[in-house]
Amino acid sequence: MIPGIHVSVRGGLDRALDTLTELGLSCGQIFTSNQQQWKGRTVTEREIERYSGRSVTIISHASYLINLASTDRRVEKLSVSALETELERIHILGIKWCVLHPGAHLGTGEDNGIRKISSTAKQILLNSPGNTGILYENTAGQGTTVGHSFTQLAQLLELTDMPEKTGICFDTCHAFAAGYDLSSERAVLETMNKFNDTVGTGRIKAFHINDSKRECGSHRDRHAVIGEGLIGLEPLRFLASMLEFKEIPGIAETPGTDSDRAQGIEKVVSQ
């Protein structure tokens, strides 16, 4: 696994590149725009130039506000626009993947939610520039969110039906919260075998490597510092050492500073 962190873009998107270099990391995740606002930012010429010559792998994370399964027409419209704009931004920056929380069905039912998300995502991807694509992130299963089971992730990929422009970002904390045990080497093997049988580990294009403050099956998304939660350091190290994930980014999204996250992910991938 390639070690990386969710890195701050305070001071400009290109500042993230400097931070990753300073920390000795070869990949990272950024928000290209404020994740809590509908209005997207415009990238600058300086940022475009810096990203075109970068030596690190970058993925983006879409706004938390986006819900492609929303029953509110205004939110639905804003969500589509926000995702379209995000894909345009990352294309300009030369970024392939955007991580997306699938959404919440808000009472219409999981099957309806999955169909609506995949149908809308497909239309957006059909018109997205270049080879930009989305990575559905597995969720903790809180409220009416979908994507918390491996079966649901498989359905999202199958119904979107754009394998070159879709994949999975596997969040360890979310999987644990959803009821997939990762707290021992044996549990990691069993869980990843389940994932492979249901979705296929080849569809994983990135990991979020996070420990969990809450117990397995809690359906609560509460990230803990790596090694200080209920998953633990050794199982995460074992996951990171699996040969099939050798070239896959492993992004720490844990509490603290960029430096804190770098120290955590380096413990996971150290040999």
C-alpha beads as a LAMMPS data file, in Angstrom:
LAMMPS data file: protein, C-alpha beads

271 atoms
270 bonds

1 atom types
1 bond types

-500.0 500.0 xlo xhi
-500.0 500.0 ylo yhi
-500.0 500.0 zlo zhi

Masses

1 110.0

Atoms # bond

1 1 1 0.000 0.000 0.000
2 1 1 1.232 3.498 -0.827
3 1 1 1.117 5.726 2.287
4 1 1 -0.760 9.011 2.089
5 1 1 -2.927 11.421 4.057
6 1 1 -5.870 13.718 3.610
7 1 1 -3.894 16.924 3.376
8 1 1 -4.842 20.517 4.084
9 1 1 -5.145 22.925 1.144
10 1 1 -4.967 26.015 3.335
11 1 1 -2.964 28.536 1.353
12 1 1 -3.962 27.037 -2.002
13 1 1 -4.367 23.655 -3.615
14 1 1 -0.688 23.636 -4.539
15 1 1 0.268 24.005 -0.895
16 1 1 -0.882 20.394 -0.441
17 1 1 1.845 19.290 -2.859
18 1 1 4.487 21.064 -0.783
19 1 1 3.175 19.475 2.422
20 1 1 3.256 15.964 0.979
21 1 1 6.811 16.495 -0.265
22 1 1 7.901 17.863 3.111
23 1 1 6.375 14.822 4.836
24 1 1 7.969 12.390 2.392
25 1 1 4.642 11.041 1.111
26 1 1 3.941 10.079 -2.478
27 1 1 0.136 10.340 -2.429
28 1 1 -2.610 12.374 -0.811
29 1 1 -6.263 13.330 -0.839
30 1 1 -7.628 16.868 -1.018
31 1 1 -10.829 18.839 -1.094
32 1 1 -10.617 20.918 -4.268
33 1 1 -13.361 23.164 -2.884
34 1 1 -15.032 23.861 0.462
35 1 1 -16.726 20.564 1.365
36 1 1 -19.490 22.316 3.311
37 1 1 -20.541 24.793 0.612
38 1 1 -22.452 24.314 -2.612
39 1 1 -20.548 27.030 -4.429
40 1 1 -17.370 25.609 -5.911
41 1 1 -14.050 27.395 -6.202
42 1 1 -12.198 28.181 -9.398
43 1 1 -8.681 26.787 -9.650
44 1 1 -5.926 29.271 -10.397
45 1 1 -3.364 29.196 -13.194
46 1 1 -0.644 28.686 -10.584
47 1 1 -2.450 25.638 -9.196
48 1 1 -2.973 24.188 -12.661
49 1 1 0.713 24.640 -13.482
50 1 1 1.864 23.089 -10.207
51 1 1 -0.450 20.093 -10.529
52 1 1 0.570 19.427 -14.112
53 1 1 4.166 18.977 -12.989
54 1 1 3.537 17.121 -9.731
55 1 1 5.384 13.988 -8.685
56 1 1 2.766 12.715 -6.214
57 1 1 -0.541 10.905 -6.754
58 1 1 -3.598 12.951 -5.761
59 1 1 -7.231 11.934 -5.385
60 1 1 -10.046 14.316 -4.476
61 1 1 -12.966 13.993 -2.103
62 1 1 -16.351 15.349 -3.169
63 1 1 -18.443 17.673 -1.029
64 1 1 -20.216 16.134 1.953
65 1 1 -23.369 17.987 0.868
66 1 1 -23.842 15.903 -2.270
67 1 1 -26.716 13.405 -2.115
68 1 1 -27.614 11.906 -5.470
69 1 1 -30.528 10.043 -3.844
70 1 1 -32.132 13.151 -2.350
71 1 1 -35.915 13.490 -2.500
72 1 1 -35.600 17.296 -2.414
73 1 1 -35.486 18.607 -5.985
74 1 1 -33.351 21.588 -5.004
75 1 1 -30.775 19.405 -3.231
76 1 1 -30.833 16.919 -6.095
77 1 1 -30.112 19.675 -8.618
78 1 1 -27.351 21.181 -6.479
79 1 1 -25.824 17.739 -5.943
80 1 1 -25.651 17.010 -9.656
81 1 1 -24.128 20.417 -10.356
82 1 1 -21.588 20.043 -7.536
83 1 1 -20.410 16.633 -8.736
84 1 1 -20.227 17.761 -12.363
85 1 1 -18.158 20.779 -11.329
86 1 1 -15.888 18.640 -9.135
87 1 1 -15.129 16.315 -12.034
88 1 1 -14.395 19.316 -14.251
89 1 1 -12.027 20.730 -11.615
90 1 1 -10.086 17.514 -11.146
91 1 1 -9.809 17.084 -14.912
92 1 1 -8.178 20.518 -15.137
93 1 1 -5.803 19.488 -12.341
94 1 1 -4.998 16.126 -13.923
95 1 1 -6.637 14.100 -11.129
96 1 1 -8.432 10.894 -12.115
97 1 1 -10.446 9.854 -9.072
98 1 1 -12.994 11.649 -6.917
99 1 1 -14.174 9.883 -3.751
100 1 1 -17.946 10.123 -3.281
101 1 1 -20.208 9.195 -0.381
102 1 1 -23.033 7.456 -2.290
103 1 1 -25.895 9.212 -0.478
104 1 1 -28.959 8.637 1.683
105 1 1 -32.347 7.415 0.472
106 1 1 -34.244 9.509 3.086
107 1 1 -37.008 6.962 3.516
108 1 1 -37.597 5.852 -0.063
109 1 1 -35.829 2.537 0.549
110 1 1 -32.331 1.244 -0.102
111 1 1 -33.120 -0.274 -3.495
112 1 1 -34.665 2.965 -4.742
113 1 1 -31.729 4.931 -3.397
114 1 1 -29.170 2.690 -5.076
115 1 1 -30.982 2.857 -8.421
116 1 1 -31.254 6.646 -8.277
117 1 1 -27.614 7.149 -7.267
118 1 1 -26.251 4.844 -9.939
119 1 1 -28.502 6.233 -12.663
120 1 1 -27.587 9.832 -11.869
121 1 1 -23.887 9.028 -11.489
122 1 1 -23.890 7.282 -14.861
123 1 1 -25.366 10.298 -16.624
124 1 1 -22.806 12.571 -14.988
125 1 1 -19.929 10.256 -15.888
126 1 1 -21.079 9.927 -19.491
127 1 1 -20.538 13.673 -19.827
128 1 1 -17.502 14.016 -17.573
129 1 1 -14.267 15.165 -19.201
130 1 1 -11.353 12.879 -19.984
131 1 1 -10.878 9.788 -17.861
132 1 1 -12.121 11.330 -14.625
133 1 1 -14.180 8.983 -12.466
134 1 1 -15.738 8.426 -9.068
135 1 1 -14.912 6.034 -6.267
136 1 1 -17.945 5.029 -4.233
137 1 1 -16.911 5.072 -0.579
138 1 1 -18.378 2.432 1.710
139 1 1 -20.381 3.968 4.544
140 1 1 -20.933 3.187 8.210
141 1 1 -24.670 2.682 7.691
142 1 1 -25.790 5.563 9.858
143 1 1 -29.332 6.790 9.217
144 1 1 -30.569 6.048 5.707
145 1 1 -27.165 6.093 3.999
146 1 1 -26.541 3.432 1.390
147 1 1 -23.281 1.737 0.507
148 1 1 -22.696 0.184 3.922
149 1 1 -22.889 -3.408 2.724
150 1 1 -20.647 -5.041 0.160
151 1 1 -23.757 -6.133 -1.712
152 1 1 -24.883 -2.526 -2.046
153 1 1 -21.457 -1.478 -3.326
154 1 1 -21.592 -4.247 -5.915
155 1 1 -25.044 -3.066 -6.988
156 1 1 -23.865 0.541 -7.329
157 1 1 -20.990 -0.516 -9.579
158 1 1 -23.107 -2.901 -11.615
159 1 1 -25.930 -0.432 -12.207
160 1 1 -23.601 2.467 -12.999
161 1 1 -22.007 0.093 -15.526
162 1 1 -18.934 2.191 -16.267
163 1 1 -16.015 0.088 -14.999
164 1 1 -13.342 2.408 -16.420
165 1 1 -14.805 5.383 -14.565
166 1 1 -15.901 3.814 -11.291
167 1 1 -14.332 1.991 -8.392
168 1 1 -14.369 1.725 -4.619
169 1 1 -12.647 3.682 -1.876
170 1 1 -12.581 1.274 1.064
171 1 1 -12.772 3.033 4.444
172 1 1 -11.644 0.748 7.281
173 1 1 -13.497 2.661 10.015
174 1 1 -16.720 2.660 7.994
175 1 1 -16.464 -1.059 7.232
176 1 1 -15.854 -1.835 10.908
177 1 1 -18.799 0.342 11.958
178 1 1 -20.985 -1.389 9.364
179 1 1 -20.267 -4.754 10.991
180 1 1 -17.260 -6.073 9.058
181 1 1 -14.639 -7.071 11.599
182 1 1 -11.076 -5.894 10.959
183 1 1 -9.679 -6.194 14.479
184 1 1 -7.363 -9.173 13.848
185 1 1 -5.389 -10.611 10.951
186 1 1 -7.897 -13.437 10.628
187 1 1 -10.793 -10.971 10.616
188 1 1 -9.069 -8.886 7.927
189 1 1 -8.661 -11.968 5.731
190 1 1 -12.273 -13.027 6.223
191 1 1 -13.616 -9.552 5.525
192 1 1 -11.495 -9.026 2.425
193 1 1 -12.461 -12.473 1.141
194 1 1 -16.116 -11.474 1.552
195 1 1 -15.419 -8.266 -0.326
196 1 1 -13.644 -10.123 -3.111
197 1 1 -16.489 -12.624 -3.452
198 1 1 -19.115 -9.857 -3.556
199 1 1 -17.447 -6.904 -5.274
200 1 1 -13.917 -7.904 -6.260
201 1 1 -10.816 -6.486 -4.619
202 1 1 -9.671 -5.321 -8.041
203 1 1 -12.336 -2.615 -7.879
204 1 1 -10.631 -0.986 -4.883
205 1 1 -8.680 2.022 -6.153
206 1 1 -7.987 3.672 -2.790
207 1 1 -8.211 3.004 0.937
208 1 1 -9.072 5.299 3.805
209 1 1 -6.979 3.889 6.633
210 1 1 -8.743 4.937 9.833
211 1 1 -9.053 3.373 13.263
212 1 1 -12.461 3.412 14.970
213 1 1 -13.618 4.935 18.243
214 1 1 -16.799 2.866 18.177
215 1 1 -17.348 -0.877 18.255
216 1 1 -17.860 -3.178 15.288
217 1 1 -21.437 -2.898 14.022
218 1 1 -22.125 0.412 15.785
219 1 1 -23.051 2.177 12.518
220 1 1 -21.267 5.233 13.906
221 1 1 -18.586 6.940 11.852
222 1 1 -16.042 8.008 14.450
223 1 1 -12.424 7.992 13.268
224 1 1 -9.702 7.302 15.818
225 1 1 -5.966 7.860 15.627
226 1 1 -4.339 4.777 14.117
227 1 1 -3.498 2.323 16.895
228 1 1 -5.692 4.070 19.454
229 1 1 -9.042 2.662 18.366
230 1 1 -10.890 -0.640 18.402
231 1 1 -9.381 -1.922 15.164
232 1 1 -5.771 -1.498 16.221
233 1 1 -2.446 -0.984 14.476
234 1 1 -1.466 -4.581 13.676
235 1 1 -4.597 -5.509 11.690
236 1 1 -4.249 -2.317 9.652
237 1 1 -0.582 -3.113 9.026
238 1 1 -1.575 -6.590 7.885
239 1 1 -4.164 -5.148 5.490
240 1 1 -1.602 -2.718 4.082
241 1 1 0.868 -5.566 3.510
242 1 1 -1.492 -7.629 1.338
243 1 1 0.109 -8.048 -2.076
244 1 1 -3.037 -7.204 -4.046
245 1 1 -2.985 -3.713 -2.539
246 1 1 0.716 -3.032 -3.095
247 1 1 0.124 -0.156 -5.526
248 1 1 -3.073 1.210 -3.953
249 1 1 -3.080 4.547 -2.068
250 1 1 -3.789 4.242 1.646
251 1 1 -5.030 7.606 2.934
252 1 1 -5.172 8.427 6.648
253 1 1 -8.098 10.711 7.566
254 1 1 -7.506 10.548 11.309
255 1 1 -7.795 13.380 13.865
256 1 1 -4.926 15.821 14.257
257 1 1 -2.565 17.672 11.947
258 1 1 -1.117 16.667 8.595
259 1 1 2.033 15.663 10.463
260 1 1 0.015 13.546 12.916
261 1 1 -1.679 11.717 10.059
262 1 1 1.664 11.167 8.338
263 1 1 3.109 9.605 11.481
264 1 1 0.086 7.330 11.755
265 1 1 0.119 6.070 8.172
266 1 1 3.869 5.522 8.282
267 1 1 3.358 3.140 11.210
268 1 1 0.896 1.204 9.062
269 1 1 3.152 0.797 6.047
270 1 1 6.518 0.499 7.780
271 1 1 8.249 -2.818 7.214

Bonds

1 1 1 2
2 1 2 3
3 1 3 4
4 1 4 5
5 1 5 6
6 1 6 7
7 1 7 8
8 1 8 9
9 1 9 10
10 1 10 11
11 1 11 12
12 1 12 13
13 1 13 14
14 1 14 15
15 1 15 16
16 1 16 17
17 1 17 18
18 1 18 19
19 1 19 20
20 1 20 21
21 1 21 22
22 1 22 23
23 1 23 24
24 1 24 25
25 1 25 26
26 1 26 27
27 1 27 28
28 1 28 29
29 1 29 30
30 1 30 31
31 1 31 32
32 1 32 33
33 1 33 34
34 1 34 35
35 1 35 36
36 1 36 37
37 1 37 38
38 1 38 39
39 1 39 40
40 1 40 41
41 1 41 42
42 1 42 43
43 1 43 44
44 1 44 45
45 1 45 46
46 1 46 47
47 1 47 48
48 1 48 49
49 1 49 50
50 1 50 51
51 1 51 52
52 1 52 53
53 1 53 54
54 1 54 55
55 1 55 56
56 1 56 57
57 1 57 58
58 1 58 59
59 1 59 60
60 1 60 61
61 1 61 62
62 1 62 63
63 1 63 64
64 1 64 65
65 1 65 66
66 1 66 67
67 1 67 68
68 1 68 69
69 1 69 70
70 1 70 71
71 1 71 72
72 1 72 73
73 1 73 74
74 1 74 75
75 1 75 76
76 1 76 77
77 1 77 78
78 1 78 79
79 1 79 80
80 1 80 81
81 1 81 82
82 1 82 83
83 1 83 84
84 1 84 85
85 1 85 86
86 1 86 87
87 1 87 88
88 1 88 89
89 1 89 90
90 1 90 91
91 1 91 92
92 1 92 93
93 1 93 94
94 1 94 95
95 1 95 96
96 1 96 97
97 1 97 98
98 1 98 99
99 1 99 100
100 1 100 101
101 1 101 102
102 1 102 103
103 1 103 104
104 1 104 105
105 1 105 106
106 1 106 107
107 1 107 108
108 1 108 109
109 1 109 110
110 1 110 111
111 1 111 112
112 1 112 113
113 1 113 114
114 1 114 115
115 1 115 116
116 1 116 117
117 1 117 118
118 1 118 119
119 1 119 120
120 1 120 121
121 1 121 122
122 1 122 123
123 1 123 124
124 1 124 125
125 1 125 126
126 1 126 127
127 1 127 128
128 1 128 129
129 1 129 130
130 1 130 131
131 1 131 132
132 1 132 133
133 1 133 134
134 1 134 135
135 1 135 136
136 1 136 137
137 1 137 138
138 1 138 139
139 1 139 140
140 1 140 141
141 1 141 142
142 1 142 143
143 1 143 144
144 1 144 145
145 1 145 146
146 1 146 147
147 1 147 148
148 1 148 149
149 1 149 150
150 1 150 151
151 1 151 152
152 1 152 153
153 1 153 154
154 1 154 155
155 1 155 156
156 1 156 157
157 1 157 158
158 1 158 159
159 1 159 160
160 1 160 161
161 1 161 162
162 1 162 163
163 1 163 164
164 1 164 165
165 1 165 166
166 1 166 167
167 1 167 168
168 1 168 169
169 1 169 170
170 1 170 171
171 1 171 172
172 1 172 173
173 1 173 174
174 1 174 175
175 1 175 176
176 1 176 177
177 1 177 178
178 1 178 179
179 1 179 180
180 1 180 181
181 1 181 182
182 1 182 183
183 1 183 184
184 1 184 185
185 1 185 186
186 1 186 187
187 1 187 188
188 1 188 189
189 1 189 190
190 1 190 191
191 1 191 192
192 1 192 193
193 1 193 194
194 1 194 195
195 1 195 196
196 1 196 197
197 1 197 198
198 1 198 199
199 1 199 200
200 1 200 201
201 1 201 202
202 1 202 203
203 1 203 204
204 1 204 205
205 1 205 206
206 1 206 207
207 1 207 208
208 1 208 209
209 1 209 210
210 1 210 211
211 1 211 212
212 1 212 213
213 1 213 214
214 1 214 215
215 1 215 216
216 1 216 217
217 1 217 218
218 1 218 219
219 1 219 220
220 1 220 221
221 1 221 222
222 1 222 223
223 1 223 224
224 1 224 225
225 1 225 226
226 1 226 227
227 1 227 228
228 1 228 229
229 1 229 230
230 1 230 231
231 1 231 232
232 1 232 233
233 1 233 234
234 1 234 235
235 1 235 236
236 1 236 237
237 1 237 238
238 1 238 239
239 1 239 240
240 1 240 241
241 1 241 242
242 1 242 243
243 1 243 244
244 1 244 245
245 1 245 246
246 1 246 247
247 1 247 248
248 1 248 249
249 1 249 250
250 1 250 251
251 1 251 252
252 1 252 253
253 1 253 254
254 1 254 255
255 1 255 256
256 1 256 257
257 1 257 258
258 1 258 259
259 1 259 260
260 1 260 261
261 1 261 262
262 1 262 263
263 1 263 264
264 1 264 265
265 1 265 266
266 1 266 267
267 1 267 268
268 1 268 269
269 1 269 270
270 1 270 271
